[in-house]
Amino acid sequence: MEDQFNTMKHNPIIGTGNEAQDILMYVYQALQVKGYDPVDQLVGYMITGDPTYITSYNSARSLIGRVERDALLEELVRSYLETH
């Protein structure tokens, strides 16, 4: 008997292979689309850990929860230092 309820897990991120970087960029774009200031929202999330700083639009909130905040912060510092 065939399974008529085949489901596929969809990963909306196609990127660099660096999960923290890819998720940060995806969440940044989702926040922009919804009219938020992405920098303010991401800083609020990084400081408090409160996921409500991140929009649930396009699963951005659940995606950012996949990565530890310290890994996100490491990626931000690494990216900044590489460009300055």
N, C-alpha and C positions, 0 to 999 in steps of 0.2 A: 504494500500500500504506500502510495506516495505521500509525502508530507506536504499538505497544502498550505501550511503556514510558514514557509521558509522566510526567515528574516535574516537581514544582513546588518552587521554592525557598521555604521558609517563613521568614518573619521573625516571631519570637515577640514582638517589641517593637512595641507600638502606643503612641505617646506624644506628646511635645511637638514633635517635629521637631528637637530639640536632641539630636544623637546621643550626645554624652558624658553628658548628664544622663539620658537614657533608659537607656543601658547601665548607668550607675552604679546607678540605682534597680532595674533588673532583676537585676543581680548581687547587690545588697544583699538583695533578697527571696530569691534562690536560696540565699544563705549562711544566712539566717535559717531557711528551711525545713529545711536540712540540719543545723541545730543549732549552727552556728558563730557566733562573735561577729563580725558583719559589719565593724564598725569596725576591730577588731584585724587581721582578714584583709585588708581593703583597705589599711590602713596598711602592713602587711608587703609587699603587692604593690607599692604605690607607692614604697616605699623601695628594695626589692631588684630589682623587675622579674621576680621569680620567679613564673611563672603557677600554680605548685602551691598558692599561697595562696588561689586561687580555685577553688571546686568546679567540677567538670565537669557537675554536675547541670543539666539543661535548657540545655546548651551555654553556660553562663555564662562558662567559661574562654575559649572561642573568641570569644565576643562581646566580652569586655573586651580581647582582643588586637587587635581592629579599630581601637581608638582609642589614639593615643600617650599615654603616661603624663603628659606635660606638658599635654596637652589635658584629661585627667581632673583634674589638679591645678588647672588654670585654672578649670574648672567648679566644683570644690569651693570655691575661694577666692571666686569670683564669687557663688555661692549664699550663702555665709556672710556676705559683706559686704552683700548685698542684704537679708538678714533681721536684721541687727544695726545 
